[in-house]
Amino acid sequence: MSVGLVIVSHSDKIAVGIGELAGQMAPTTRVLPAGGLDDGALGTSFEKITQAIADADDGAGVVLLCDLGSAILTAETALDFLEDDQRARVAIADAPIVEGAVAAAVAAETGGDLAAVVTAAESANRTGTQEPSESAASAEALTARTTLVNKDGLHARPAADFVKRASEFEAAVTVNGVDAKSLLRIMSLGLGVGSEITLTAEGPDAQAALDALVGLIEAGFGEA
């Protein structure tokens, strides 16, 4: 089981497009659009949202991303009509719809639970704000340095691959001082080809994590 996503927009095209974008980062995660009215006009549909929640939920829960205030109101109404047990595992993330959906999809893809997926989505509200604890490695942390060789650097797809690989290990990992398991924080670094990368890792799988991530970078994410 894994958390599913529902994209609630006033436009069907926007909802579908965001779903496609997030799906590129998280190909096994259910990301379903619920955009526009039932006749295709601009607006939000209670019926579409309700059906998308049902289709996205395999028991692990569903996170909704909404574009405008009235979309949130319609989504909240849809939640009110769910059975109690299902309502308990459905949440509306307070996040920008595009960045939040991408971050949430990657978190779901790496096995995050409902709370973790909501947190990932809402991290989009803090992109560019680095926590002090992220930049300081402890004395026990292992360190590795390498250089980006793929021509487009850590753009969206390689960054998603990096986050998914980092999430496989029981280790706290940073890349140039930010959480290696946060897609939006990594992308906010703006690292291009030739950029120097400093990785730190701490925990039972620290060395294995560094070896895997350095290998991924030096292989150019299959793009070099």
Rosetta blueprint (number, residue, H / E / L):
1 M L
2 S L
3 V L
4 G E
5 L E
6 V E
7 I E
8 V E
9 S E
10 H L
11 S L
12 D H
13 K H
14 I H
15 A H
16 V H
17 G H
18 I H
19 G H
20 E H
21 L H
22 A H
23 G H
24 Q H
25 M H
26 A L
27 P L
28 T L
29 T L
30 R L
31 V E
32 L E
33 P E
34 A E
35 G E
36 G E
37 L L
38 D L
39 D L
40 G L
41 A L
42 L L
43 G L
44 T E
45 S L
46 F H
47 E H
48 K H
49 I H
50 T H
51 Q H
52 A H
53 I H
54 A H
55 D H
56 A H
57 D L
58 D L
59 G L
60 A L
61 G L
62 V E
63 V E
64 L E
65 L E
66 C E
67 D L
68 L L
69 G H
70 S H
71 A H
72 I H
73 L H
74 T H
75 A H
76 E H
77 T H
78 A H
79 L H
80 D H
81 F L
82 L L
83 E L
84 D H
85 D H
86 Q H
87 R H
88 A L
89 R L
90 V E
91 A E
92 I E
93 A L
94 D L
95 A L
96 P L
97 I H
98 V H
99 E H
100 G H
101 A H
102 V H
103 A H
104 A H
105 A H
106 V H
107 A H
108 A H
109 E H
110 T L
111 G L
112 G L
113 D L
114 L H
115 A H
116 A H
117 V H
118 V H
119 T H
120 A H
121 A H
122 E H
123 S H
124 A H
125 N H
126 R H
127 T L
128 G L
129 T L
130 Q L
131 E L
132 P H
133 S H
134 E H
135 S H
136 A L
137 A L
138 S L
139 A L
140 E L
141 A L
142 L E
143 T E
144 A E
145 R E
146 T E
147 T E
148 L L
149 V L
150 N L
151 K L
152 D L
153 G L
154 L L
155 H L
156 A H
157 R H
158 P H
159 A H
160 A H
161 D H
162 F H
163 V H
164 K H
165 R H
166 A H
167 S L
168 E L
169 F L
170 E L
171 A L
172 A E
173 V E
174 T E
175 V E
176 N L
177 G L
178 V E
179 D E
180 A L
181 K L
182 S L
183 L H
184 L H
185 R H
186 I H
187 M H
188 S H
189 L L
190 G L
191 L L
192 G L
193 V L
194 G L
195 S L
196 E E
197 I E
198 T E
199 L E
200 T E
201 A E
202 E E
203 G L
204 P L
205 D L
206 A H
207 Q H
208 A H
209 A H
210 L H
211 D H
212 A H
213 L H
214 V H
215 G H
216 L H
217 I H
218 E H
219 A L
220 G H
221 F H
222 G H
223 E L
224 A L
